[in-house]
């Protein structure tokens, strides 16, 4: 892999980590060497799981992870969705945690697609500048190491709940109550 990369592109170590998810990592790396501008399909479950969120909600989750939490693992934008790379096993556990959490029942958290064992995802091109055919496919947080930190289901649940709370805005004032005290109840913990 070339060492001269755009900052939003995947490093050689990051490409090795991604390729390790496949059955034939060396073949995957050889294909990427020939066509670094092409997206690629990789299996989930062994090296990483992926939580697939609607773009706006996924962005809110990422903001919470970076502003108030531990940060995120690799994150990609693909066809109007956010792909958050997570620890293996997250796809199996996160849906039940979301059902248990009150926000999962009220619809404040949109349906998150969890890709794990037996699933595959399309990852963006390795280069930071996508090909014209993949204009809506790019890395937001590109893999840059052979052993990236990946959030587990509890951390992603926390981020989803925080993102849902931030999206809920309750207005309790009216024009007739100009002097009334107003409390923002959406920021309750």
C-alpha positions in Angstrom: 0.0 0.0 0.0 1.2 3.5 -0.7 2.4 5.5 2.3 1.2 8.8 0.7 -2.4 8.9 1.7 -5.1 11.5 2.1 -5.7 12.1 5.8 -9.2 10.7 5.5 -7.9 7.5 3.8 -7.1 4.2 5.3 -3.5 3.5 6.3 -1.6 0.4 5.4 -2.2 -1.0 8.9 -5.9 -0.1 8.7 -6.2 -1.9 5.4 -4.5 -5.0 6.9 -7.0 -5.0 9.7 -10.0 -4.7 7.3 -8.6 -7.4 5.1 -8.2 -9.7 8.1 -12.0 -10.0 8.2 -12.0 -11.9 4.9 -11.2 -15.5 4.2 -8.1 -14.5 2.1 -6.6 -11.4 3.5 -3.6 -11.3 1.1 -5.8 -11.6 -1.9 -8.0 -8.7 -0.6 -4.9 -6.6 0.0 -3.7 -7.4 -3.6 -7.0 -6.3 -5.0 -6.9 -3.1 -3.0 -3.4 -2.4 -4.2 -4.7 -2.6 -7.8 -8.0 -0.7 -7.2 -7.8 1.5 -4.0 -10.7 3.6 -5.3 -13.2 0.8 -5.3 -15.6 -0.2 -2.5 -15.3 -3.7 -1.1 -17.6 -6.2 0.6 -16.3 -7.7 3.8 -17.8 -10.3 6.2 -18.8 -9.3 9.7 -18.7 -11.2 13.0 -15.1 -12.3 13.4 -13.0 -9.1 13.3 -15.8 -6.5 13.7 -19.5 -6.1 13.7 -21.2 -3.0 12.2 -24.1 -0.9 13.5 -25.8 0.7 10.6 -27.7 3.9 11.5 -29.6 6.6 9.6 -27.2 9.4 8.6 -28.5 12.1 11.0 -29.0 9.9 14.0 -25.7 8.1 13.3 -23.9 11.5 13.2 -25.5 12.4 16.6 -24.3 9.1 18.0 -20.7 9.8 16.8 -20.9 13.3 18.2 -21.8 11.9 21.6 -19.1 9.3 21.4 -16.4 11.9 20.7 -17.8 14.8 22.8 -18.9 13.0 25.9 -17.5 9.5 25.7 -14.5 7.4 24.7 -14.5 8.1 21.0 -15.4 5.7 18.3 -13.8 3.0 16.2 -13.8 3.3 12.4 -16.9 5.0 11.0 -18.0 5.1 7.3 -20.7 6.9 5.5 -22.4 4.7 2.9 -25.5 5.4 0.8 -27.0 7.8 3.3 -26.2 5.7 6.4 -23.5 5.6 9.0 -21.6 2.4 9.5 -20.1 2.3 13.1 -17.6 -0.5 13.4 -18.1 -2.3 16.7 -16.6 -5.2 18.7 -17.6 -8.7 17.6 -20.8 -9.8 19.3 -22.3 -6.3 19.4 -24.8 -7.2 16.6 -26.2 -10.0 18.7 -26.4 -8.1 22.0 -27.3 -4.5 21.0 -30.9 -5.2 19.7 -31.9 -6.7 23.0 -30.4 -3.8 25.0 -32.3 -1.3 22.8 -35.6 -3.2 23.4 -35.0 -3.1 27.1 -34.2 0.6 27.0 -37.2 2.9 27.2 -36.2 4.9 24.2 -36.3 1.8 22.0 -40.1 1.5 22.7 -41.0 5.1 22.2 -39.4 5.4 18.7 -36.9 8.1 19.8 -34.2 5.7 18.6 -34.7 4.9 14.9 -34.2 1.2 13.9 -30.5 0.4 13.9 -29.4 -2.4 11.6 -26.8 -4.7 13.3 -24.5 -6.7 11.1 -22.7 -9.6 12.7 -22.0 -13.3 12.2 -23.1 -14.3 8.7 -23.6 -10.8 7.4 -21.4 -8.7 5.1 -21.0 -4.9 4.6 -19.7 -2.8 1.8 -16.8 -0.7 3.0 -15.8 2.6 1.2 -12.7 2.9 -0.9 -9.4 3.0 0.8 -8.5 6.4 -0.6 -9.9 9.5 1.0 -11.1 10.8 -2.4 -13.8 8.4 -3.6 -14.3 7.4 -7.2 -17.2 9.1 -9.1 -19.3 5.9 -8.8 -19.0 5.9 -4.9 -19.5 9.6 -4.2 -21.7 8.9 -1.1 -19.2 6.4 0.2 -16.4 7.6 2.4 -14.5 7.1 5.7 -15.3 9.5 8.5 -13.0 7.8 10.9 -10.6 5.7 8.8 -9.0 2.6 10.2 -5.4 3.5 11.0 -4.1 0.6 13.0 -4.0 -3.2 13.0 -5.8 -3.3 16.3 -8.3 -0.5 16.5 -10.4 0.1 19.6 -14.0 -0.9 18.9 -17.0 0.1 21.1 -19.1 -2.7 22.5 -22.9 -2.9 22.8 -23.1 -1.0 26.1 -21.2 2.0 24.8 -23.3 2.1 21.6 -26.5 1.9 23.6 -25.2 4.8 25.7 -24.5 6.8 22.6 -27.9 6.0 21.0 -29.8 7.0 24.2 -27.7 10.3 24.5 -28.3 11.0 20.8 -32.1 10.4 21.2 -32.2 12.7 24.3 -30.4 15.4 22.4 -32.9 15.2 19.5 -35.9 15.5 21.8 -36.8 19.2 22.4 -39.7 19.9 24.6 -41.1 23.4 24.6 -43.1 24.4 27.7 -43.3 28.1 27.2 -46.0 30.0 25.3 -46.2 33.7 24.2 -48.7 34.4 27.0 -46.2 33.2 29.7 -43.3 35.6 28.9 -42.2 35.9 32.5 -42.7 32.3 33.4 -39.6 30.2 34.3 -38.7 27.7 31.7 -36.9 24.5 32.4 -35.3 22.3 29.8 -36.5 18.8 30.8 -34.9 17.2 27.8 -31.5 17.3 29.5 -32.6 15.2 32.5 -30.3 12.2 33.2 
